[in-house]
């Protein structure tokens, strides 16, 4: 009996065995029969239809790699993933369901059919390809939903934290305006104000990270500005926070153009902060900004340890950077930050149709280079 015919004729038997396994998983221990089956029958019917559809070798290979053509409507496997997210399933449990489905079908078919022909072997190959495709669709939808939920959570968290942080900052400013307070109290007030500003910058990076991962990108509002003023203001802020550090600034050429000054200042600030964090306290941070006819080149150089090629490949991706850190560096003092700053730099530069790169060597240290075209093609912000 052909496998497609067996699935269509024995759907109920297969689903019963499927229910026994699915019901043993913790999230579905109390589930009803309908909840257990949800889209399993639809997945199997789709597999049976696929087995009856002629397929080229190229299509076969693509399907086995989870690269089959996409559909305009949600597949049964994608809908199944949504149900499992709502039921509290882990990714491992979703994968286990497909392993069980694959095992149930092939085991029951082998009991009822003598598998001897070349067509039977081809059916098994086609069946595995179809299950692999369904599994890929489910996991893609599953991870997409979790990622969107996580980013939305971060965005809401960032907005919620900004309100009490604003109150702290305002309170510190009021204290500093009261010159009748003793000098010790004023120093504490200044520390509170500076710390609140740093926290606000971190929250801003967090909001930008979550916004870009929700698919909106970083909005910019280009206007005619002088980048030297932006650079100088950013450098003055850095000197306030790090009065013991040495900074060198070199500016050449025409530095006027059309950019979002606030966003560019944010990118400059993140690059300078990164250089300070990853260099020795006695070394200088050298900043160069040069204007040519077509673009502006902005570099930040610091003396630091050589960055390995492995780390360089993920330097602008905070999630991957965190993933490759040893467990000992993911907690405590060794984990200095989440690494959102460089990600935000890249997104801001990309929004301006520019480019950011990094070079690292034992002789030259670490240099970040930003290139910005003078004209931004269009205004990208919500009025």
C-alpha positions in Angstrom: 0.0 0.0 0.0 1.3 3.4 -0.9 2.2 5.6 2.0 -0.1 8.4 0.9 -3.0 5.9 0.7 -2.1 4.5 4.1 -2.1 7.9 5.8 -5.5 8.8 4.3 -7.0 5.4 5.2 -5.5 5.2 8.7 -5.6 8.8 9.9 -7.6 8.0 13.0 -5.2 5.3 14.1 -2.2 7.5 13.6 -3.9 10.4 15.5 -4.6 8.1 18.5 -1.0 7.2 18.8 -0.1 10.9 18.3 -2.4 11.8 21.1 -0.8 9.3 23.5 2.5 10.9 23.0 1.4 14.6 22.9 -0.6 14.1 26.1 2.5 13.0 27.9 4.1 16.4 27.4 3.7 18.7 30.4 1.9 21.6 28.8 -0.8 19.3 27.4 -1.3 16.9 30.3 -4.7 18.5 31.0 -5.6 19.2 27.4 -8.7 17.9 25.7 -8.7 15.6 22.7 -9.4 18.5 20.4 -6.4 20.5 21.8 -4.1 17.5 21.4 -5.0 17.0 17.8 -5.3 20.6 16.8 -3.6 20.7 13.4 -2.0 17.3 13.3 -4.7 15.9 11.0 -4.2 18.8 8.6 -0.4 18.4 8.6 -0.8 14.7 7.8 -3.3 15.4 5.0 -0.9 17.9 3.6 1.9 15.3 3.7 -0.3 12.8 1.9 -1.1 15.3 -0.9 2.6 16.1 -1.2 3.4 12.4 -1.7 1.0 12.3 -4.6 2.5 15.4 -6.2 5.2 14.9 -8.9 8.5 16.4 -7.7 11.8 17.1 -9.4 15.2 16.2 -7.8 15.9 19.9 -7.2 12.5 20.3 -5.4 13.2 17.2 -3.4 16.6 18.6 -2.2 15.1 22.0 -1.4 12.3 20.4 0.7 14.7 18.3 2.7 16.6 21.5 3.6 13.4 23.3 4.6 13.5 25.6 1.6 10.3 24.7 -0.2 8.3 27.5 -1.8 6.4 29.8 0.5 2.6 30.0 0.6 0.4 33.2 0.7 -1.7 31.6 3.4 -0.6 30.1 6.7 0.2 26.4 6.5 -1.1 23.8 9.0 2.4 23.6 10.4 2.5 27.3 11.0 -0.9 27.4 12.7 0.2 24.4 14.8 3.2 26.4 16.0 1.0 29.3 17.1 -1.2 26.9 19.1 1.9 25.5 20.8 3.2 29.0 21.7 -0.2 29.7 23.3 -0.1 26.4 25.2 3.3 27.2 26.6 5.3 24.6 24.7 9.1 24.9 24.4 10.9 24.6 21.1 12.2 21.2 22.1 8.7 19.9 22.7 7.5 21.2 19.3 10.4 19.3 17.7 9.5 16.2 19.8 6.0 16.2 18.4 7.2 16.0 14.9 9.7 13.2 15.8 6.7 11.3 17.3 4.5 12.0 14.2 7.3 10.7 11.9 7.8 7.6 14.0 4.1 6.8 14.4 3.4 6.9 10.7 6.4 4.9 9.6 6.0 2.3 12.3 2.3 1.7 11.6 2.9 1.6 7.9 5.7 -0.9 8.2 3.4 -3.2 10.3 0.8 -3.1 7.6 2.9 -3.1 4.4 5.8 -5.2 3.2 8.4 -2.6 2.2 10.3 -4.2 -0.7 10.0 -2.0 -3.8 11.9 1.0 -5.0 8.6 3.0 -4.8 8.4 2.2 -1.1 11.8 3.6 -0.5 11.0 6.7 -2.5 7.8 7.2 -0.4 9.9 7.1 2.8 12.3 9.7 1.4 9.4 11.9 0.2 7.6 11.5 3.6 10.7 12.6 5.5 11.2 15.6 3.3 7.6 16.7 3.9 7.9 16.2 7.6 11.2 18.2 7.6 9.5 21.0 5.7 6.5 21.1 8.2 8.9 21.0 11.1 10.9 23.9 9.6 7.7 26.0 9.0 6.6 25.3 12.6 9.9 26.3 14.2 10.2 29.4 12.0 6.8 30.6 13.1 7.5 29.6 16.7 10.7 31.5 16.9 9.2 34.5 15.1 6.4 34.8 17.6 8.7 34.5 20.6 11.1 37.0 19.2 8.3 39.5 18.5 6.9 39.0 22.0 10.4 39.5 23.6 11.0 42.7 21.6 7.6 44.0 22.5 8.3 43.2 26.1 11.6 45.1 26.0 9.9 48.1 24.3 7.2 48.3 27.0 9.8 47.8 29.7 11.9 50.6 28.3 9.0 53.0 28.2 7.8 52.1 31.7 11.3 52.6 33.2 11.7 56.0 31.7 8.9 57.6 33.7 10.4 57.0 37.2 13.9 57.7 35.8 12.7 61.1 34.7 11.5 61.8 38.2 14.9 60.8 39.6 16.7 63.1 37.1 14.3 66.0 37.8 14.8 65.6 41.6 18.6 65.6 41.1 18.4 68.8 39.1 16.3 70.5 41.8 18.9 69.5 44.4 21.7 71.0 42.4 19.8 74.3 42.0 19.7 74.7 45.8 23.0 76.3 46.7 22.2 76.3 50.4 22.9 72.6 50.5 26.3 71.4 51.7 28.9 70.6 49.1 28.7 66.8 49.9 25.0 66.8 49.2 25.6 68.7 45.9 28.2 66.1 44.9 25.7 63.3 45.5 23.1 65.2 43.5 25.5 65.5 40.6 26.3 61.8 40.7 22.6 61.0 40.7 22.1 63.3 37.7 25.0 61.8 35.7 23.9 58.3 36.5 20.3 59.0 35.4 21.7 60.4 32.1 23.7 57.2 31.6 20.7 55.1 32.4 18.6 57.1 30.0 21.1 56.4 27.2 21.0 52.7 28.0 17.2 52.7 27.9 17.3 54.6 24.6 19.5 51.9 23.1 17.2 49.2 24.5 14.2 50.9 22.9 16.0 51.3 19.6 17.0 47.6 19.7 13.5 46.4 20.3 12.0 48.8 17.7 14.3 47.7 14.9 13.7 44.0 15.7 9.9 44.6 15.4 10.7 45.5 11.8 10.3 49.3 11.9 14.0 50.3 11.7 15.4 53.4 13.4 13.5 56.5 12.3 15.6 59.5 11.3 14.7 63.2 10.7 17.4 64.6 8.4 18.2 68.3 8.5 21.1 70.5 7.5 23.6 70.3 10.4 27.3 70.8 11.1 28.8 67.4 12.3 31.7 69.2 14.0 29.3 70.7 16.4 27.7 67.4 17.1 31.0 65.7 17.5 32.3 68.4 19.8 29.2 68.3 22.0 29.4 64.5 22.3 33.1 64.8 23.2 32.3 67.4 25.9 29.8 65.0 27.4 32.4 62.2 27.5 34.9 64.5 29.2 32.3 65.3 31.9 31.7 61.6 32.6 35.4 60.7 32.3 37.4 63.7 33.4 40.6 61.6 33.8 40.6 60.3 30.2 42.6 61.9 27.4 40.8 62.7 24.1 42.2 64.0 20.8 40.1 65.4 18.1 41.1 66.2 14.5 38.6 67.8 12.1 39.2 68.6 8.4 37.2 69.7 5.5 33.5 70.7 5.1 31.5 68.9 7.8 28.1 70.3 6.9 25.4 68.0 5.4 22.0 66.5 5.7 21.7 64.1 8.6 19.7 63.5 11.8 21.8 65.3 14.3 20.4 63.7 17.4 20.8 60.2 16.0 24.3 60.9 14.7 25.2 62.2 18.1 23.9 59.1 19.7 26.0 56.9 17.3 29.1 59.1 18.1 28.5 58.8 21.8 28.1 55.0 21.7 31.4 54.7 19.7 33.3 56.9 22.2 31.8 55.1 25.2 32.8 51.7 23.6 36.4 53.0 23.1 36.6 54.2 26.7 35.3 50.9 28.0 37.7 48.7 26.1 40.9 50.6 26.5 43.4 51.2 29.3 42.8 54.2 31.5 46.0 55.9 30.5 45.6 55.6 26.8 44.2 58.4 24.6 41.0 58.2 22.5 41.6 59.6 19.1 38.7 60.9 17.1 39.0 62.1 13.5 36.3 63.6 11.3 37.0 64.4 7.7 34.7 65.9 5.1 35.2 65.1 1.4 33.0 66.0 -1.6 30.7 63.0 -1.3 30.9 61.8 2.3 32.0 62.3 5.8 34.4 59.9 7.4 34.4 59.6 11.2 36.8 57.4 13.1 37.3 56.5 16.7 40.6 54.9 17.6 41.8 53.4 20.9 44.6 51.2 22.2 43.1 47.8 23.1 43.6 44.1 22.8 43.3 42.5 19.4 39.7 41.5 18.6 39.6 37.9 17.3 38.0 37.3 13.9 35.2 35.3 15.6 34.2 38.2 17.7 34.6 40.7 14.8 32.0 38.8 12.8 29.4 39.3 15.6 30.5 42.7 16.9 27.4 44.5 15.8 25.0 41.8 16.8 24.4 41.8 20.6 22.5 38.5 20.6 25.2 36.5 18.9 27.9 38.3 20.9 26.2 37.3 24.1 25.7 33.7 22.8 29.4 33.1 22.2 30.5 34.5 25.5 31.8 31.9 28.0 29.3 31.2 30.8 31.7 32.9 33.3 31.3 36.2 31.4 27.5 36.2 31.2 27.0 37.1 34.9 28.6 39.3 37.5 31.1 42.0 37.0 32.7 40.4 33.9 29.6 41.1 31.9 29.9 44.9 31.6 26.9 45.5 29.4 24.6 43.9 26.9 26.5 45.3 23.9 23.5 47.2 22.5 25.6 50.4 21.7 27.4 49.1 18.6 24.2 47.5 17.3 22.4 50.9 17.5 25.4 52.6 15.8 25.1 50.2 12.9 21.3 50.8 12.6 21.7 54.6 12.7 24.4 54.5 10.1 22.4 52.2 7.9 19.4 54.4 8.2 21.6 57.2 6.8 22.6 54.9 3.9 26.1 54.9 5.4 28.5 52.2 6.4 30.4 51.3 9.6 33.4 49.0 9.9 36.1 48.0 12.5 39.8 47.1 12.2 41.9 45.6 14.9 45.6 44.7 15.1 48.3 44.4 17.7 50.2 47.4 16.1 47.4 49.7 15.3 44.9 49.0 18.1 41.1 49.2 17.4 39.6 51.7 14.9 35.9 52.1 14.1 35.2 53.9 10.9 31.8 55.5 9.9 31.2 56.8 6.4 28.1 58.9 5.8 27.0 60.3 2.4 26.2 64.0 2.5 22.6 63.6 1.3 20.1 61.3 2.9 17.7 60.2 0.1 14.5 60.7 2.0 13.1 61.7 5.3 12.3 58.7 7.4 10.3 59.7 10.5 6.7 59.8 11.7 5.4 63.3 12.0 
